Every structure is written in structure tokens, then in C-alpha cells.
Amino acid sequence: MPAIINKDAEKRQFKKGKWSDTTLNKTKTAGRGKSLKTEGASWTPAFKDLSDYIYPTKGFFHATTPNQGKKIDHKKLIDSHATMAVDIMASGMLSGLTSPARPWFRLGLSELELAEHKPIKMWLEEASDIIMSIFQRANIYNMLTTCYTEIATFGTACAYIGEDFEKVLSTRSYTAGEYFIGRKEDGMPNAFYREYWLTVGQLVETFGLENCSMTTQQQYNNNKPDQWIKVHFLIEENDDRIPSFKDYSNMAFRSAYWEENTKDDSYLKVGGYEEFPIIAPRWDVTTTTDSFGRGPGWKALGDVKMLQKLQKNKLIALDKQTNPPLQADASVVGEVNTLPGGVTRFSAQLPNAGVKTTYEVNVNMKDLEATIDKTKDAIGRYFFTNLFLMMIDAERSGREMTATEIMEKQAEKVTLLGPILERLEKELLDPLIERVFNIALRGNLLPPPPEEMRGRNIKIQYISALAQAQKMAGITSLEQFTAGINEDITIDPSAGDIFDRDEKNRAKADMLGIPNKLINSPEKILAIRKARAEQAAELKKQENMLATAEAAKKGAGAAKDLANAPVGEGTMLDQVGESIKQGQK
């Protein structure tokens, strides 16, 4: 197992001065970054629209440098219902999928027999607990909340999971417009490019004065630490690696930082990663290899724009009713006074003289309000607000909502979420857990695994409320199948031969997220049943012996009674004797 890089190794890894010994070509590196940016640029107009109408404080498109307060355009965004729906969805996803308050995943093995082996079970459970504790200490849950907000609004989220010598993990979330993604054929990300800004002071603090360009060094020495410098950051697959070598230049992924407008092959920093450190989940895709996804915000955008239009019309109607447009003829003296108690003078000698409303404003506010409410309901359905509000309220009350309750109240919405949750597990949670697991393993934060696990693939099982609610549909089908088998057995007992009840109960326990330690292994079940059978056989043997003894006792008593019975008094014994005599004749 590779050991985590220590501080001294980190310093050796990023040497001072120009990278004269690296084979990483600046032209090639910058060209890859430009290619990713060009490919992702077609998504920017849609992201800007989503930011303007749904979540104006997300997305970075409008400023050349950061730290500039973007003014929200309230001509576009009058009603913030969609923004609130996104916040509800993000909080609900955190509560229902990755709750900080309770376990939401566990580690297992695909091989059932090995997974039931006690030392392996204990190690997997301890490893799960350690990873959960790392999540609690690091900034994981804040990062996940941001990811849920981004994916609800833009359809894609992005975050960096790095190694930290004190906290184990360092995380950073990115917003739409400030990053670009490259993906493999299966849709998983394998390239990341970002252009961002640092001040001269931040640049020197992060990379060291000796690694900065001469221009940056001069600005720093001239006491200009607040000047902005554009920095480029690229992570991509390392096609030049030699897998048997363990230094940074031969890791699976390489990374490079460089300043804008530096023409030589000097870099601020060059490094590598054992695993791809970027998670970039998508809500839904048109094709598997789409760089970005489409989410609830894309679907709700038309209704959101209509809601703004309806609210604008409502405000205009109210304004015209309370302050209607006026017309005044030539007889009016001076300006029309519209203030309360104001006096407007005019000549009464002319017919229809004076001031009057230009036209009557008769708006059916009840119908307009009903249309607004329907539009808000439609937006809420896109973001599953009813489902997530129910889960949030349960968590606030300190009560854990069960999967059964969720299915009973929101079965349709949970079913609709099914494919989305599968994608989020594959593109968000699996890479996150695998990355943290490997970091913990390299850092010797996990206990040594049992020898039987060597070469085995670990399986991640999700046991959150939403994950279990998804599995409830499978439990319903399982119970229906069981009921059908039981009905067939009443007609033909051999119908039960197809059914393994032990495996059925194991599958049900897995769907319900029952801890492995509560489920007996096949070997233990066999021993229990063998002991029960032996006990039953011994009990039956004792019952038979008791019955035999009782029968013998009764036989002896009957013989004694027969021997002592009187003769010649018409008893049963006399009748038997008479019958014998008749038979002899």
C-alpha cells in the first residue's frame, strides 16, 4: 500500500525555481486547457440564464476578476420562489442522502461468504466508522450542500478533494463558469481545467516567491501585494507515466499551475494524484459523454420566467388600480395634483372638463393569484420540494424518518428520483468515498485489513433514508413474490422448491440497511439448525420412551386387574370364557 506523502516529500515534490527537469511541455499543457475551455464555452449562455433567473449568487461569468459584488437584476428576478426551492432541495438532499447525523453508507464485499467472515465484517465496519469521522472533521458536508445547490441549479456540480496533513482532507467547491471538465467514454471525469485569480500576495504565499514569474516578484518586492494575477490550473491523465515508479511524475494523474503570459516552460507548481481528485456529478445527460448535465433548473426555467412575468403584471395592475393613469383637458389650470387632499383647478364651463382616469383597470386578482400559485407549484414539483420539506421537518424535530414513511407519503416522487439517485451514487458518492478511503489507507489511518481481503474489491452500500426508500419498491416486489409462492404451495407443496427463504431474508435485510453484524452467517445458521434438530430429536426420543413406559405400566395394571377379577358373577371375564367355550363346540 502506498504511504501518504509527508511534508518533506511535498517540499521535494515541488522544487524551487524553473522546472528544467520536467518533460511537461507548456504549449501542450496550455493547449489542453484551451481545448477544454472551448468545448465547455457552448454551455455558458445557458448557465448565465439559469444564474440570472434561479440563483443569482451562483455562477461566475460577469467579472474579469473576483471579489466584485454582482448586482442582482430585479427586473428579471422579482419572485425568489425558485431560489428558495433550490435551497430546500439542497438541504433535503443532504438530509435524505448524506445526513451528517447518521450513517448513510457502509463498506462490504461482493463475495457474500467473505463478507460474513467475522474479522472481515469487523474491519469493514471499523473502516466505515473511520471514514465517517473523517467526513465530520473535514468540510465534506458544507461541500456536499454546495454541490447539491449547483446540481439543482445548473445540472452539474464540481468539487476538489485533496490531501491535508492536519485534517486528512482539503475540499473546495467550484461554481458554474469557473471550471471545465473532460470525460471518459463512460462519463466519468478525467480532465479538469480552471482559470482563476490570485493577488500577488496570495500567489507568493501559495507557491513561494522563487516559483513566481519575474513580473510577480517585482510587484511583490515593490509592495504591490493586491495586484490580481490570472492563474491556470490543469489536471489530466498522465500518459507519460511509468507505473512501477512511485514519484509524483509517474502518478496516474498529473497537475500543473502556471501564470498567465509566461512564455517559457516554467510552472508555479507541478504535481500528481493517485486518483482523480475532482468529483463532477451530473443530474441528467443527453449523451453519456456530455461535459455538463441538465438538472431541475433547466426544466423549471420556463415556469420561472413565466412567474416573473406574472408577478410583474400583478404589480403593474395593483399600481394602476391604486394610482391609475389620468388625462386632463385644456381647462385644467397648472399641474394635476395627485397627492391626498390635493386640489386641481379647472374650468367647469366646458362639458366633461377636468381630470379623469384614462381607462378603467379591472383586473381579476383572484384568477391572477391562482395562476401564480399554480406556477409556483409546478416549479416546486421540478425541485421535489414536498418530499424534501417533509424530510427536513422530520430531522428538525429530532426524528429519523423511515424509508417506509417516505414511500407511503411520497412514493411517486421517490420513484421519479430513482435514476437520478443512481447517477449521483456513481458520479458523486462513489468517487468521494473511494478517494477518501484511499487517502486514509495511504495515511495508515485504517487498521491493517485481514489477509483474506487481499485483492478483493470493496463494495459500497448506501443506507440513507432515500436509498432505503428506493429499495422499498424491491421489498414490495419480494413480498408479492413470496405471497404468490405461499399460495402455490397450498395447491402443490413442490412449488416451494424454487424459493430460498434464507436468501430472501438476506436480500430484504440488505434493502433495509440492517447492519451485517445483526445477520447470522450461513455457517452459524447451519449450526443453529443442526442443534435445534438434535434437540428436537432428543425430545422426541424422550417422549417415545415415556410413552412406552406409560403403555407398559397400563398393560401391567390391566393384567393384574384381569387376574383379580371374580368369576361366576356375570362379569366381562365370564363373557370371555363363555365365548371360548362356544368356540370350542
C-alpha positions in Angstrom: 0.0 0.0 0.0 1.4 3.4 -0.9 2.1 5.7 2.0 0.7 9.2 2.1 3.2 11.9 1.1 4.7 13.7 4.1 5.6 17.3 4.4 9.2 16.8 3.4 8.2 14.8 0.4 5.8 17.6 -0.5 8.6 20.1 -0.5 10.8 17.8 -2.6 7.9 17.2 -4.9 7.5 20.9 -5.7 11.1 22.1 -6.1 12.2 25.7 -6.2 12.9 27.6 -9.4 12.2 26.7 -13.0 11.1 23.2 -13.9 14.1 22.4 -16.0 13.9 18.7 -15.4 10.3 18.2 -16.3 9.1 16.8 -19.7 5.8 18.6 -19.4 5.6 21.0 -22.3 3.9 24.3 -21.6 2.5 24.6 -25.1 0.9 21.2 -24.9 -0.4 21.8 -21.4 -1.9 25.2 -22.2 -3.3 23.8 -25.4 -5.2 21.1 -23.5 -6.6 23.7 -21.1 -7.7 25.9 -24.0 -9.4 22.9 -25.7 -11.4 22.1 -22.6 -12.4 25.8 -22.3 -13.5 26.0 -25.9 -15.6 22.8 -25.6 -17.3 24.0 -22.5 -18.0 27.5 -23.7 -21.2 26.4 -25.5 -22.8 25.8 -22.1 -22.1 29.3 -20.7 -25.1 31.1 -22.2 -27.5 28.6 -20.6 -25.6 28.8 -17.3 -25.9 32.6 -17.3 -29.6 32.4 -17.9 -30.0 29.9 -15.0 -28.0 32.1 -12.7 -30.0 35.3 -13.6 -33.4 33.7 -13.1 -32.9 31.0 -10.5 -29.8 31.6 -8.3 -28.1 34.9 -9.0 -25.4 34.4 -6.3 -24.1 31.3 -8.1 -22.1 31.2 -11.2 -19.1 33.3 -12.2 -19.5 34.9 -15.6 -19.7 38.6 -15.3 -16.5 39.8 -13.8 -12.9 39.8 -15.1 -11.5 39.5 -11.6 -13.1 38.1 -8.4 -14.2 40.0 -5.3 -16.7 42.1 -7.2 -20.2 42.3 -5.9 -22.6 41.4 -8.7 -25.8 43.5 -8.6 -28.9 41.3 -8.8 -31.1 42.3 -11.7 -34.6 42.6 -10.1 -36.2 43.4 -13.4 -35.6 39.8 -14.2 -35.8 38.3 -10.7 -38.9 39.7 -9.0 -40.1 36.5 -7.2 -37.4 34.4 -5.5 -39.6 31.2 -5.2 -37.2 29.2 -7.4 -34.2 30.2 -5.3 -36.0 29.0 -2.2 -36.9 25.8 -4.0 -33.2 25.1 -4.8 -32.3 25.7 -1.1 -35.0 23.3 0.0 -33.8 20.7 -2.4 -30.1 21.1 -1.4 -31.0 20.8 2.3 -33.3 17.8 1.6 -30.7 16.0 -0.4 -28.2 16.5 2.4 -30.7 15.2 5.0 -32.0 12.3 2.9 -28.9 11.2 1.1 -25.8 12.1 3.1 -27.1 13.1 6.5 -24.3 14.2 8.9 -26.4 13.0 11.8 -26.5 9.3 11.0 -24.6 6.7 8.9 -25.5 6.8 5.2 -23.2 4.2 3.8 -21.3 1.1 4.7 -18.5 -0.9 3.2 -18.9 -4.5 2.2 -17.7 -7.2 -0.2 -19.3 -8.6 -3.3 -18.4 -12.2 -2.1 -21.1 -13.0 0.4 -19.2 -15.7 2.2 -16.2 -13.5 2.7 -18.4 -10.6 3.8 -19.9 -12.8 6.5 -16.4 -13.7 7.9 -16.3 -12.1 11.3 -12.8 -10.5 11.1 -13.7 -9.0 7.7 -17.0 -7.8 8.9 -15.4 -6.1 11.9 -12.7 -4.5 9.7 -15.2 -3.2 7.2 -17.4 -1.7 9.9 -14.4 0.0 11.6 -13.2 1.4 8.3 -16.7 2.8 7.6 -16.7 4.5 11.0 -13.3 6.0 10.4 -14.3 7.4 7.1 -17.5 8.9 8.6 -15.4 10.5 11.3 -13.0 12.0 8.6 -16.1 13.4 6.9 -17.2 15.0 10.2 -13.8 16.7 10.8 -13.3 17.9 7.2 -15.5 20.3 5.3 -17.3 17.5 3.5 -20.9 18.3 4.4 -20.6 22.0 3.5 -19.1 20.9 0.2 -21.9 18.5 -0.4 -24.5 21.2 0.3 -22.9 23.4 -2.3 -22.8 20.5 -4.8 -26.5 19.9 -4.3 -27.2 23.6 -4.8 -25.1 23.7 -8.0 -26.6 20.5 -9.4 -30.1 21.6 -8.8 -29.5 25.0 -10.5 -27.1 24.2 -13.3 -27.4 20.4 -13.6 -23.7 19.9 -12.8 -21.5 20.3 -9.6 -17.8 20.2 -9.2 -15.5 19.9 -6.1 -11.9 19.2 -5.4 -10.9 16.5 -2.8 -7.2 17.0 -1.8 -5.0 15.5 0.9 -4.3 17.6 4.0 -1.6 16.8 6.6 -3.7 18.0 9.5 -7.3 17.5 8.6 -6.7 14.5 6.2 -8.8 16.2 3.6 -9.0 19.6 2.0 -12.0 20.4 -0.1 -13.0 23.2 -2.4 -16.3 23.7 -4.3 -16.5 25.4 -7.7 -19.4 27.2 -9.3 -20.6 27.1 -12.9 -18.5 29.2 -15.3 -15.2 28.9 -13.5 -14.2 25.3 -14.5 -14.3 23.0 -17.5 -14.4 19.2 -17.5 -13.2 16.4 -19.8 -14.8 13.0 -19.5 -14.1 9.4 -20.5 -16.4 7.3 -22.6 -18.3 6.1 -19.5 -19.0 9.7 -18.5 -16.6 9.8 -15.5 -14.3 12.9 -15.5 -10.6 12.5 -16.3 -9.6 16.1 -17.0 -10.2 19.5 -15.2 -9.2 23.0 -16.2 -9.7 26.2 -14.4 -8.7 29.9 -14.8 -8.8 31.8 -11.6 -7.3 34.9 -10.0 -4.9 35.4 -7.1 -3.4 38.5 -5.7 0.4 38.9 -5.8 0.5 38.3 -2.1 -1.7 35.1 -2.3 0.4 33.8 -5.2 3.7 34.2 -3.3 2.1 32.7 -0.1 0.8 29.7 -2.1 3.6 28.9 -4.4 6.7 30.6 -3.0 8.3 33.8 -4.3 11.1 31.8 -6.2 8.4 29.9 -8.3 6.6 33.1 -9.4 7.4 35.0 -12.6 9.8 37.9 -12.6 6.9 40.3 -13.0 5.2 38.9 -9.9 8.4 39.0 -8.0 8.9 42.7 -8.9 5.4 43.6 -7.9 5.8 41.8 -4.6 9.2 43.5 -3.9 7.6 46.9 -4.8 5.0 46.4 -2.1 2.0 45.7 -4.5 0.6 42.6 -3.0 -3.0 43.3 -4.0 -2.5 43.2 -7.8 -4.5 40.5 -9.5 -2.7 37.7 -11.5 -4.5 35.1 -13.6 -3.5 31.5 -12.8 -4.2 28.4 -14.9 -4.7 25.0 -13.3 -4.9 21.7 -15.2 -5.4 18.1 -14.1 -5.3 15.3 -16.7 -4.4 11.7 -17.2 -0.6 11.1 -17.1 0.1 9.5 -20.4 3.9 9.7 -19.8 3.9 7.7 -16.5 5.9 4.6 -15.7 3.5 2.8 -13.3 6.3 1.0 -11.4 7.8 4.3 -10.4 6.2 6.0 -7.4 7.3 9.6 -7.6 4.9 12.4 -8.4 5.7 12.4 -12.2 4.5 8.8 -12.5 1.2 9.0 -10.7 -2.0 8.2 -12.6 -2.9 11.9 -13.0 -0.7 15.0 -13.3 -1.4 18.6 -12.4 0.2 21.9 -13.4 -0.2 25.5 -12.3 1.1 28.4 -14.3 0.8 32.2 -14.6 -0.9 33.9 -17.5 1.5 35.2 -20.2 4.6 33.2 -19.2 6.1 32.0 -22.4 8.8 29.6 -21.2 8.2 26.2 -19.7 8.3 27.4 -16.1 5.4 26.4 -13.8 4.2 27.6 -10.5 3.7 24.0 -9.4 3.7 20.5 -11.0 2.4 17.5 -9.1 0.4 14.3 -9.3 -2.5 12.3 -7.9 -3.1 8.6 -7.3 -6.8 9.1 -8.0 -8.6 11.8 -9.9 -9.2 14.4 -7.2 -12.2 16.1 -8.9 -15.8 14.9 -8.5 -18.2 16.3 -11.1 -21.7 14.8 -10.9 -24.4 15.5 -13.4 -28.2 15.4 -12.7 -29.2 14.1 -16.2 -27.5 13.9 -19.6 -28.4 13.8 -23.2 -25.4 11.7 -24.1 -23.0 9.8 -21.7 -20.0 11.9 -22.7 -21.7 15.3 -22.2 -19.2 17.5 -20.2 -22.1 19.0 -18.2 -25.5 17.9 -17.3 -29.0 19.3 -17.2 -31.0 19.5 -13.9 -34.2 20.7 -12.4 -33.3 24.3 -13.1 -33.2 23.6 -16.8 -36.7 22.1 -16.7 -38.2 24.8 -14.4 -36.6 27.8 -16.3 -39.7 28.4 -18.5 -42.0 28.4 -15.5 -39.6 30.6 -13.5 -39.6 33.2 -16.3 -43.4 33.0 -16.5 -43.6 33.5 -12.8 -41.6 36.7 -13.1 -43.9 37.9 -15.9 -47.0 37.1 -13.8 -45.6 38.9 -10.7 -44.6 41.9 -12.8 -48.2 42.1 -14.3 -49.7 41.8 -10.9 -47.6 44.6 -9.6 -48.4 46.8 -12.6 -52.1 46.0 -12.2 -52.0 46.9 -8.5 -50.1 50.1 -9.3 -52.7 51.1 -11.9 -55.6 50.4 -9.6 -54.1 52.4 -6.7 -52.5 55.1 -8.9 -54.4 55.0 -12.3 -53.3 56.8 -15.4 -55.0 60.2 -15.7 -56.0 62.5 -18.5 -56.7 66.3 -18.2 -58.2 68.6 -20.7 -57.1 72.1 -21.6 -59.3 73.6 -18.9 -57.0 72.3 -16.1 -55.1 75.1 -14.5 -51.5 74.2 -13.7 -50.3 70.7 -12.8 -52.6 67.8 -11.8 -52.2 67.3 -8.0 -52.4 63.6 -7.2 -51.4 63.9 -3.6 -54.0 63.1 -0.9 -56.2 66.2 -0.4 -54.5 67.8 -3.4 -56.5 70.5 -5.4 -56.5 70.7 -9.2 -58.2 73.7 -10.7 -60.1 73.6 -14.0 -63.0 75.5 -15.8 -66.4 74.0 -15.1 -68.0 75.8 -18.1 -66.9 73.1 -20.5 -68.6 69.6 -20.7 -66.5 66.7 -19.3 -63.9 69.2 -18.2 -61.3 68.4 -15.5 -59.3 65.3 -14.7 -60.4 61.7 -15.1 -58.9 58.2 -15.5 -57.7 57.4 -18.9 -59.2 53.9 -18.8 -60.7 51.6 -16.2 -58.4 48.9 -14.8 -60.4 45.9 -13.8 -58.1 43.0 -13.1 -59.4 39.8 -11.6 -56.8 39.5 -8.9 -58.2 36.2 -7.7 -57.6 34.5 -11.0 -54.1 36.1 -11.3 -53.2 34.8 -7.8 -54.4 31.3 -8.7 -52.3 31.3 -11.8 -49.3 32.4 -9.8 -49.9 29.7 -7.2 -50.1 27.0 -10.0 -46.9 28.2 -11.5 -45.2 28.0 -8.1 -46.5 24.5 -7.6 -45.1 23.5 -11.0 -41.7 24.9 -10.0 -41.8 23.1 -6.7 -42.5 19.8 -8.4 -39.4 20.1 -10.5 -37.3 20.5 -7.3 -39.3 17.9 -5.3 -39.9 20.4 -2.6 -42.8 18.5 -0.9 -40.6 15.4 -0.5 -37.6 17.3 0.9 -39.7 19.6 3.1 -41.1 16.5 4.7 -37.7 15.1 5.4 -36.3 18.4 6.6 -39.2 18.9 9.1 -38.7 15.3 10.4 -34.9 16.0 11.0 -35.6 19.3 12.7 -38.0 17.6 15.1 -35.2 15.2 16.0 -37.0 12.2 14.5 -35.5 9.9 11.9 -37.9 9.4 9.0 -38.1 5.7 7.9 -38.0 4.5 4.4 -41.5 3.1 4.8 -42.9 6.5 5.8 -41.2 8.2 2.8 -42.7 5.6 0.4 -46.1 5.8 2.0 -46.3 9.6 1.6 -44.1 10.3 -1.4 -43.9 7.1 -3.4 -44.3 8.7 -6.8 -41.6 11.3 -6.2 -39.2 8.7 -4.8 -39.8 6.6 -7.9 -39.0 9.5 -10.2 -35.8 10.2 -8.3 -34.6 6.6 -8.7 -32.5 7.1 -11.9 -31.1 10.4 -10.6 -30.0 8.9 -7.3 -28.2 6.1 -9.1 -26.3 8.6 -11.2 -25.4 10.6 -8.0 -24.2 7.5 -6.3 -22.0 6.7 -9.3 -20.7 10.2 -10.1 -20.7 11.9 -6.6 -20.7 9.5 -3.7 -18.7 6.5 -5.1 -15.8 8.7 -6.2 -15.9 10.7 -2.9 -15.8 7.6 -0.7 -13.2 5.8 -2.8 -10.9 8.9 -2.8 -11.2 9.3 1.0 -10.8 5.6 1.6 -7.5 5.6 -0.4 -6.2 8.7 1.3 -6.9 7.1 4.7 -5.4 3.8 3.6 -2.2 5.5 2.4 -2.0 7.6 5.6 -2.3 4.4 7.8 -5.5 5.8 9.3 -7.2 2.4 8.7 -6.3 -0.8 10.6 -4.4 -3.4 8.7 -7.0 -5.4 6.6 -7.4 -9.2 7.2 -5.3 -11.3 4.9 -8.4 -12.8 3.3 -9.2 -9.4 1.8 -6.1 -9.2 -0.3 -7.1 -8.5 -3.9 -10.8 -8.1 -3.1 -12.9 -5.3 -4.4 -14.8 -3.4 -1.7 -18.5 -2.7 -2.4 -20.2 0.5 -1.2 -23.7 0.1 0.2 -25.9 3.1 0.7 -28.2 3.0 3.7 -29.6 6.6 3.8 -33.3 7.3 4.1 -33.6 8.0 0.4 -31.5 5.0 -0.6 -33.6 2.7 1.5 -36.8 4.2 0.2 -35.7 3.3 -3.3 -35.1 -0.2 -2.2 -38.6 -0.4 -0.7 -40.0 -0.9 -4.1 -37.8 -4.0 -4.4 -39.1 -5.2 -1.0 -42.7 -4.8 -2.2 -42.0 -7.0 -5.2 -40.2 -9.5 -3.0 -43.2 -9.8 -0.6 -45.6 -10.1 -3.6 -43.5 -12.9 -5.0 -43.4 -14.6 -1.5 -47.2 -14.4 -1.2 -47.6 -16.0 -4.6 -45.3 -18.9 -3.7 -47.2 -19.5 -0.5 -50.5 -19.6 -2.4 -49.0 -22.2 -4.9 -47.7 -24.3 -2.0 -51.3 -24.9 -0.8 -52.0 -26.5 -4.2 -48.7 -28.2 -4.8 -46.1 -28.4 -2.0 -43.3 -28.8 -4.5 -43.9 -25.2 -5.7 -41.8 -24.1 -2.7 -38.7 -25.8 -4.0 -37.8 -22.8 -6.2 -37.7 -20.5 -3.2 -34.7 -19.9 -0.8 -36.2 -18.2 2.2 -32.7 -17.5 3.7 -31.6 -15.6 0.7 -34.9 -13.8 0.5 -34.4 -12.6 4.1 -30.8 -11.6 3.4 -31.9 -9.6 0.4 -34.6 -7.9 2.4 -32.1 -7.1 5.2 -29.7 -5.6 2.7 -32.5 -3.4 1.2 -33.5 -2.2 4.7 -29.8 -1.4 5.6 -29.7 -3.8 8.5 -26.1 -4.0 9.9 -24.2 -7.1 8.9 -23.3 -7.9 12.5 -27.0 -8.5 13.2 -27.3 -11.1 10.5 -26.0 -14.6 11.2 -23.6 -16.2 8.7 -24.7 -19.3 6.7 -22.4 -21.4 8.8 -23.9 -20.1 12.1 -27.4 -20.7 10.8 -26.5 -24.2 9.8 -25.1 -24.8 13.3 -28.2 -23.4 15.0 -30.5 -25.5 12.9 -28.4 -28.6 13.5 -28.5 -28.0 17.3 -32.3 -27.4 17.0 -32.8 -30.6 15.1 -30.7 -32.6 17.6 -32.6 -31.1 20.4 -35.9 -31.9 18.7 -34.7 -35.5 18.1 -33.7 -35.9 21.7 -37.0 -34.6 22.9 -38.9 -36.9 20.5 -36.8 -39.8 21.8 -37.6 -39.0 25.4 -41.3 -38.6 24.5 -41.3 -42.1 22.9 -39.5 -43.6 25.9 -42.1 -42.0 28.2 -45.0 -43.2 26.0 -43.5 -46.8 26.0 -43.1 -46.8 29.7 -46.6 -45.5 30.2 -48.0 -48.1 27.9 -46.1 -50.9 29.7 -47.4 -49.6 33.0 -51.0 -49.6 31.8 -50.6 -53.2 30.4 -49.3 -54.5 33.7 -52.2 -52.9 35.5 -54.7 -54.4 33.1 -53.2 -57.9 33.6 -53.4 -57.5 37.3 -57.0 -56.4 37.2 -57.8 -59.4 35.0 -56.1 -61.9 37.4 -58.1 -60.5 40.4 -61.5 -60.3 38.7 -64.2 -62.6 40.3 -65.8 -65.4 38.3 -69.5 -66.5 38.0 -70.9 -63.1 38.7 -71.7 -62.1 35.0 -68.5 -60.1 34.6 -66.7 -59.4 31.4 -64.4 -62.3 32.3 -67.4 -64.7 32.4 -68.5 -63.5 28.9 -65.0 -64.1 27.5 -65.0 -67.6 29.0 -68.4 -68.4 27.6 -67.3 -67.2 24.1 -64.2 -69.5 24.3 -66.5 -72.5 25.2 -68.9 -71.8 22.3 -65.9 -71.6 20.0 -64.6 -75.0 21.2 -68.0 -76.6 20.5 
